[in-house]
Every structure is written in C-alpha cells, then in structure tokens.
Amino acid sequence: MADPSTPFNWAPLESDPEIFTKYFQRVGMSEQFAFQEVFGLDPDLIAMVPQPVQGLVLVFERLQEKKPEVENKGEAKFFMAQTPILDNACGLIASLHVLGNKRDSVAITEGSPLETLFTNMAKVETPAEKATILENFHG
C-alpha cells in the first residue's frame, strides 16, 4: 500500500502485457486477471486469447494532432479524457476504461490506489474532471 503522503506516480507503461499485468496487480487489480497479447482480430487469432475477455485495448499511432472528443457517446459507465498532462499515459487510460467499465466482474482490492482512484472519480461527472483527478492523484 502506498504512503498517503507520497505522490502516486501513474507512469507511462511499455506496451507489454506482462508489465501491464504486474503494474495493475500492484495497484489493486485482482491477481485473477491478466493482460494478454492479441495478435490480430481474425477469429483464429482471437480464439488463442484466454477466456473470458473483459476488454480490449488497441494501440495505434496518432496520425495527426487534433483536439480529441471527450464525450461518452456509448454505453460506457466509466469514461475519462486524455489530457496533455496524461499524453504518454494512453495505455494506462485505456486500461482504466476497461477496469472502470467492468467493476462488477473485475475485483479491485479495497483500499488500493485503484479503488481510491475510482471512488474519487465517481464523485465527478465529466471526462475532463476525471482526468484532472488522475493528474493530481496521490494514492
């Protein structure tokens, strides 16, 4: 558990499922869950992924600089913005979207940094406000 007086560091993560798994388990995701590499979206390749799947994080290069839309246009329960301060944390934010939208099926340790973060974010409405909470989070 992190010392509450020490700022918490949501570092950018290398696109490696083992690193994501260890990191998110360390900050509160249940050890029953893990990130897996997906080699393509063809049915044969998807069949190689351990089941059940809780979410999919796609990594792709940003092709042009433009202001992103930050409204939830779907059925997501949890949605936050990616701000310039969090620009290098795209994998982290995508993973938070998965975990935040699967709170009913992905266990998060009580009192953990993840649980505290989601509790704080539940108190605000907009994607931008949620991003501000992540920017200033101290665990």
SVG drawing of the C-alpha trace seen along z (x, -y; Angstrom):
<svg xmlns="http://www.w3.org/2000/svg" viewBox="-25 -21 33 41">
<polyline fill="none" stroke="black" stroke-width="0.4" points="0.0,0.0 1.3,-3.4 2.2,-6.0 -0.7,-8.6 1.8,-11.5 3.9,-10.4 2.6,-11.5 1.5,-8.5 3.1,-8.1 0.9,-6.8 3.8,-6.2 3.5,-5.6 3.8,-1.8 5.6,0.1 3.1,1.9 3.8,5.3 1.0,7.4 3.3,8.8 4.3,5.2 0.6,4.1 -0.4,7.2 2.2,6.7 1.6,3.0 -2.2,3.2 -2.0,6.0 0.4,3.9 -2.0,1.0 -5.1,3.1 -6.4,5.3 -7.1,8.8 -4.5,11.4 -7.3,13.5 -7.0,11.2 -4.2,10.5 -3.4,8.6 -2.8,10.8 -1.3,10.1 -3.7,10.2 -2.0,10.8 -5.0,9.8 -8.8,9.7 -9.3,12.7 -11.4,15.4 -8.5,17.9 -6.3,15.3 -9.0,14.3 -9.5,17.9 -5.9,18.0 -6.8,15.5 -7.7,17.0 -11.4,16.6 -13.3,14.8 -12.2,11.5 -13.1,8.4 -11.9,5.8 -9.6,5.0 -7.0,2.2 -5.9,1.2 -2.6,-0.5 -2.1,-2.6 -0.1,-5.6 -1.7,-9.1 -1.6,-10.3 -2.3,-14.0 -2.6,-16.5 -6.2,-17.4 -8.3,-18.1 -9.9,-14.8 -13.6,-14.4 -14.2,-13.8 -17.8,-12.9 -19.1,-9.4 -21.1,-8.5 -21.8,-4.9 -23.0,-2.8 -19.8,-3.1 -20.3,-3.6 -16.8,-5.0 -15.2,-7.4 -12.4,-9.9 -10.4,-12.3 -6.8,-12.1 -5.2,-15.5 -1.8,-16.9 -0.5,-16.1 -1.5,-12.5 -0.4,-12.3 2.0,-9.5 -0.4,-7.5 -2.7,-6.3 -2.3,-2.6 -2.9,-3.4 -6.1,-5.4 -7.3,-2.6 -6.8,-0.1 -8.6,-2.3 -11.5,-2.4 -11.7,1.4 -11.4,1.7 -13.8,-1.1 -16.4,0.4 -16.0,3.9 -16.2,3.1 -18.9,5.7 -16.6,8.5 -13.0,7.4 -12.2,7.4 -10.2,4.4 -8.6,4.6 -10.3,2.4 -8.1,-0.5 -5.8,-0.1 -4.8,-3.0 -7.2,-1.8 -10.1,-1.6 -9.3,-5.1 -9.0,-6.5 -12.3,-5.1 -14.1,-6.2 -12.7,-9.8 -13.7,-9.7 -17.3,-8.6 -17.8,-11.9 -17.4,-14.0 -19.4,-14.0 -17.3,-15.0 -14.5,-13.1 -12.3,-16.2 -13.0,-16.2 -12.0,-12.6 -8.7,-13.3 -8.0,-16.1 -8.4,-13.6 -5.9,-11.3 -3.5,-14.2 -3.5,-15.1 -3.9,-11.6 -1.7,-10.9 -2.9,-7.3"/>
</svg>
